[in-house]
Amino acid sequence: MAGLSPKLVIFDCDGVLVDSEPLSIEVLIGVLGNAGVEMDAEEATELFLGKSLKTMSSILHDEYGLAVDDRFLEEMRLDLYRRFRAELQPVPGIAAALDDLDLARCVASSSQPERIRLSLTITGLIDKLEPYIFSASMVEHGKPAPDLFLHAASQMGVAPAECIVIEDSPAGIQAAKAAGMRVFAFTGASHAKTERHLTSLRQLSPDVLFDEMSDLIHFVRKEQRDGNTA
């Protein structure tokens, strides 16, 4: 998408900054099983990848008749945080990419603020991104609605056309496009390598599709050059 030279890079968290999606899906499947809902990883990924807790709760209520109560959420939170502390890793190459990025950056994630900050702290990324962390809990509608990305841009004082969003999910790509932002689809995290997932991203026509975080700076600088000569 041709546009103004970018001034802000907005990073999703799960699957872009931290390689958390397989852990999250495993925990969710386990908690759902305890609640009497059987679901495999492929189905759970397709239904919930990139979506907010509010949206997940609505899907489980409307399609599976499951009321997501405080007990369910606390069981999931405790198990997930235990797994994160033991196993969570940053996406390979992200620390160097953040260090090399010469633009403002922030995080805009469907996760709760507590989870975002825990993930970034465990993986050693928090100091590269704090305090510019925005959560779907701050807006009325989560991804694929544009609300979160528009909120992040507004808080950072940057026009949507001057933003690049780094996303790994169909819902996130749809949200970025709806916000009028450029979107780079990242496919390098461990959950994103299936042909089904890659096809779902390609069908949404992101501005860039890439699988090595070390390539991010190249693509950002290309957007800067193209914007300056437009």
Sequence and secondary structure as in RCSB ss.txt:
>XXXX:A:sequence
MAGLSPKLVIFDCDGVLVDSEPLSIEVLIGVLGNAGVEMDAEEATELFLGKSLKTMSSILHDEYGLAVDDRFLEE
MRLDLYRRFRAELQPVPGIAAALDDLDLARCVASSSQPERIRLSLTITGLIDKLEPYIFSASMVEHGKPAPDLFL
HAASQMGVAPAECIVIEDSPAGIQAAKAAGMRVFAFTGASHAKTERHLTSLRQLSPDVLFDEMSDLIHFVRKEQR
DGNTA
>XXXX:A:secstr
   S   EEEE SBTTTB  HHHHHHHHHHHHHHTT    HHHHHHHHTT  HHHHHHHHHHHH     HHHHHH
HHHHHHHHHHHH  B TTHHHHHHH  SEEEEEESS HHHHHHHHHHTT GGGTTT EEEGGGSSS TTSSHHHH
HHHHHHT  GGGEEEEE SHHHHHHHHHTT EEEEE  STTS SHHHHHHHHTT  SEEES GGGHHHHHHHHHH
HHHH 
